[in-house]
Amino acid sequence: MSEAGSKPRKRVLFVLRGKLGDTVASFAAVRAYADAYPADDVTLLVRANYAPLFRRERGIRVADFSSRAVMFGKLAMMRLLEPPFDALLVLLGYGPPILRLGRMVRAARKVYLDGRFSEVYPEWPEIPSAHVHSEPAWRVARVYAPELAPPRISRIPSLAARRAPSRVIGIAPVSDEPRRTMSPPVVHALISALARRHPGYAIHVLVNADDSDAKPLLAAGLPGAAKFRNFATLDALVAELGALEHLHSTDTGVYHLATAMGVPLTTYYGPTQPWKNGFPAQPHLTRVRLAALGGEHCEEKGCRRPVCLEIPVAVFNESRPIEYAVAETPSGCLLRRHDGKDLEQVKVDSAQDTLASWGQ
């Protein structure tokens, strides 16, 4: 890679316009580029509620937006007051705003995720059908910087530096889908198992009280000395994660943020695919799923009882078994192909395990 000053300074605008987990995973490509080309002028356009995660990152200027109007206003000011960019690289984002954004930004090269906006973004990468969660973002960046190596870990160094573990075990049980959310009985059983495994440690259950899927858990309360920790703001969530010795999580945006902060994690997968999550050299990341499901993805988005998530939590932690009936799951449930002993075995992998280990 180039050393500072060995090539003309380039101006590059990266765009991340998505949810928390996608944003954090895709940011790895921005971090990799800024590290590989420290002489370049790197700007990151990102949602205002996520901007605090990246403001202290070395070599990256953050431009945030709280609405479409604000985003287009900032882009107009850049167009008026700044020289053109050498490259506009949209790593994450969809829909008409991305098309309008491309028309507004002056850039010598414009790269998008695919060819759907080819009239504005004439370049895009080839993305394999079987790819990990973070790969499309890196492939977009590599169209402009062919020598850019794929990021091997997710990291936000400025946040990782703020960690101060203090004998606390965390649980992040709530996702934005019921089929990826732990039920109150599962959370209670997990708390009991963790209390036995970590005597003397506090157990914090991290929730946003405004999330609808957190309501049943809040109403049920918690056993023993476990406490709810409400993160009404992203800053509060970062502070909570920074105090943890370990986090037990479902597949959710909190998991991705904790990973980037360097928090040791055990993540449980139900309908989603473990092989898609986790960078190939990510330290301290353990992924747990029913072995019978392999690397398959479940399409039953209306599932309200994720037995496929509940069983691996119980089996891995040797907590009390759950009562379930596969016949009561949605008709497309992957568990219907299995029964008996097939549903008692979990697969446990570190992030370093390959796609092939999950049957991909």
N, C-alpha and C positions, 0 to 999 in steps of 0.2 A: 504494500500500500504506500501511497505517497506520503512523504514527510512534509511538515508545514513549510510553506514557502517554495517548494519544488515545482509547483504548478500554479497557474493563475487561480485566484480566489473565486470560487463559484458560489452563486446564490441559489439555494434550493428550498422550495416550499413543500413541506409534507402536510397532508391532510388526514386527520383521524376524526371521523364523524360517525360514532356508533355508541354502543352500550359499554359499561365499565369493563367487563371481562375482555371484550373484543379490543377495546382501546388499549388496555394494558398489554395484552399479548402482541398487538401490532406495533406498539411503541418499541419493542425490542429491535425492530428494523431501523427505526430512527436513531436509537442509541448506538447501534452498530455502525451506522453511517457516520455519525458525529465522531465516533472514536477512530474510524478508519481514515477520515478526511478532516482532521482538526482545523485545517486552514480555511475550510469552507464556511460560509455564512448560512447557518441552518435555522429555518423558521418552522415551527410546528403550529398549525391551526387546529384547535381542539375545543371541545365544549367547555364552557366556563366552569361547570361544576366539577370537571376533572382536571382543569388547568393547574390547581394547586399541587397536584401530584408531580408535576414536571417543571415547576417554575425555578427550582434550584438546580436543575440538571446542567452540568457543565457543557458549554458549547452549543446550547440550544435556546433560541429565543422563542417564547411562547406568546402566541396571539390567540386569545380566547373569544368565544361568542356564546351569548345566552339565548339567541334567537336567530332566525334567518335574517331579519332586518339588521341586527347587529353584525352578523357575519358579512353580509354584503357591504355594509357601511365601512367595515375595516378593510375589506378588499379594495373598495373604492379609494380609500386613503392611501393604501400601498401603491395602487396604480398611479395615483396623482403625485405622490411625494418620493417614491423609491424607484430605482432603476429596475428594469425587467429581471425576472428570475431566469436562471439558466435552465431550471427544471421545475415543473409542477408535478408532484408525485402523490396521487390519491391512493393511500394505503387502505382506507376504510371509509365507506360511504356509498349511498345509493340514492336513486331518485332524481327528480328534476333539479333540486338545489345543486347537485354535483355538476350537472350540465351547465347551469347558469354560472357557477363558480369558474368552470373552465373557460367560459367565454370572457369573464371579467379579468382574469389573471393574465398579465403579460409574461410569457415564458417561451424560451426557445424550444423547449421540448415539454410535451404534456403526456403523462402516462397514467392510464387507469387500469383497473383490475381485469377488464375484458373489453371486447369490442363493441359493446352496446352503444357507446357514445363516440363512435369512431370519427364523426364529423368534427368533434372538438378535441378528442384525445386520440390521435392517430397511432399511438403505440400502446401495446399491452403485452403481458407475458403469457406464455403457455403454462398453465397450472395443471399438474397431474390430477386425475380423478380421485386418487387416494392421497390426500395431503394432510399434514398436521395443521392445527389451528392457526399457527403464526406464519405459515409458509406463503400465502398469497401476498402479504405485505412485503416480505423480503423479495419476492420475485418481481414485484413492481419496482422496488428500489434498484434491483439488479439490472433492469432494462437500461437504467441510466448509468449505473456503476457496475459493469460486468464483473469486476474483480471482488465485489463485496461478498465476503464469506457469510454463510447463513448464521444467524445468532444461535448459540448453543445453550444459552440460559436466558431466562427472563429476569431483568434486573432494573431497578430504579435506584441507583446508588445513593442519591441524596436522601431517599426515604430509609433505605437500609441502614444508613449511618445514624438514624434516629432511634433505632431499636435499643431497648433496655429491658431485657427479659427479667421477670420478677416472680418466679414460681407461680405462674398462672397457666392453666390449660384452657384453651378456648374451644368452643363448638360453634360452627356457622351452619345452622340446620335449614335455613330458608333460601329458596331460590325464587325466580320470578314465574315458576311453573309448579303447580301442585305435584306433578309427577317427578320432580326433583327435590321435593321438600320433605324433611323428616317429620313424621307425626309426633304428637306429644308422648305416646308410649315409647316410641323408639328413642327419643331424646332422653326420657327419664331413665331408660335402661342403660343408655350410653353413659349418662352421668354417674350412675352407680358403678359401672365397670371402671370408669376413669378414676373415681374416688378410691377404689381398691388398689388400682395400679399406681396412683400417685398420692400417697398419704401426705397430708400437710400442704398440698397445693390447693390454691383457689381454682374453682371452675366457673368460667364465665361463658354464658350463652349470648352470642352476639346477634342482635336483631335490630331492625329498623321498625319501630312500632307503627309506622305508617303503612307498612307492607300488609296487604290483605291476608297473605298466607302466613303471616306471623300472629294473626289474631287468635287462632285456636291454641297455639302454644302459650301465648300470654295469658289467656283465660284459664288454662290448666295449671299454671304455676310450675314451680320447680321443686324437686325433692332435695332434702338435705340442706347443705350450705351453699349450693349452687346459686348463682345470681345472674339475672338478666343484665346485659349492658347494652343500652340503647344507643345506636349511632345515628343521631338525627342529621349529622353532617359528615362529609367525607373526612374532615380534619379529626373528628371524634373517632371515626373508624380507624384511621391511621394510628392514632394514639392507643387505641385498644389493641390493635395487632402488634404494635411495637412492644407491648408488655408481655406477650405470650412466649412461653417456652415451646409450645406445640399447639397446632390447630387441627381439629378434626372437622372436616367440611364436606358438604355436598358439592356438586358441580355447579358453581355459582361465581359471580363476579368477585366476591370476597376472597374466594380461593385464588384467583388470578393475581389480585393485589397482594395478598399475603406471600405468594410465591416470589413476586418481584421484590418484596421487602426482605427476603431471606428467612422468612418464618418456616421452621420445619412443619411439614404438613402430612396428614393422612387424609386422602380424599376418596369418598365413596361414590361409586357410579351405579346408577340404575339403568335408565333408558339410553343414556349417552355413551359415547365411545372413549374409553380411556386413552387409546393410542393417539387420539387427536389432541390431547391435552398433555402438556409437559414438554419442555425443551430437552434435547438429547443429553445434555450434561447438567441438568438442573439438580443441585444438591438437596438432600433432605426432603425429597418428595416421594411418598408412597401412594400407589393407586390400588384400590380394592374394588373388585367386581365379582359377581357370580361367574365361576369358571365356565359354566354351560353357555353363557351368552357370548363368550369370546369378544370379538371386536364389532359385533353387530350393533346397528342403531335401531331403536324402536320408534315407530312413527305414530304411536297412540298418544297424541298430544292432549287428549281429553281425559286421560287416566287420572283418577282422584285418589287412588290407593297404590302407591309405588312399592309393591311387594318386592320387586327386583332391587330396590334400594334398601328396604328394611332388612332383608335376609343377610346381605353382606355386612351390614353394621353389627347385627347380632352375632354372626358367626365369628367375625374377625376379633371382636372384643369379648367373646365368650360370655355375653350377657344373656339374660333370660330369653328363651326362644319366643318368637312371635307366632300368633295364630293367624293362619291365612288359608284361603281357598283359591287355588289358581283358576278354578272354574268360574269364579266371580270377577275375574279380571276382564278388561276389554277383549273383544274377539280377536284382535290382532296382536295381543300380548305375546312376546317371545317366550314367556314361561310356559305357555300352553304346549310347547313342543317337548317339555321335560317334566319329570316328576321324581318323587322319592329322593334317592341319594344324589341325583343330579343337582338338586337345589340346596345341597348342604356343603358344597365345596366352593371356596372362593379362590380367585387368582390374585396374587399380591405381587406387584411389580414396582420397581423404582423407575424414575423417569428415563433412565438410560436404556431401558428395554426397547427393542425395535418394533416397528410396525408389524413385522413378521411374527413376533411373539404373541400378538393378539389375533393372529389368523388373517392378517391383511395381505 
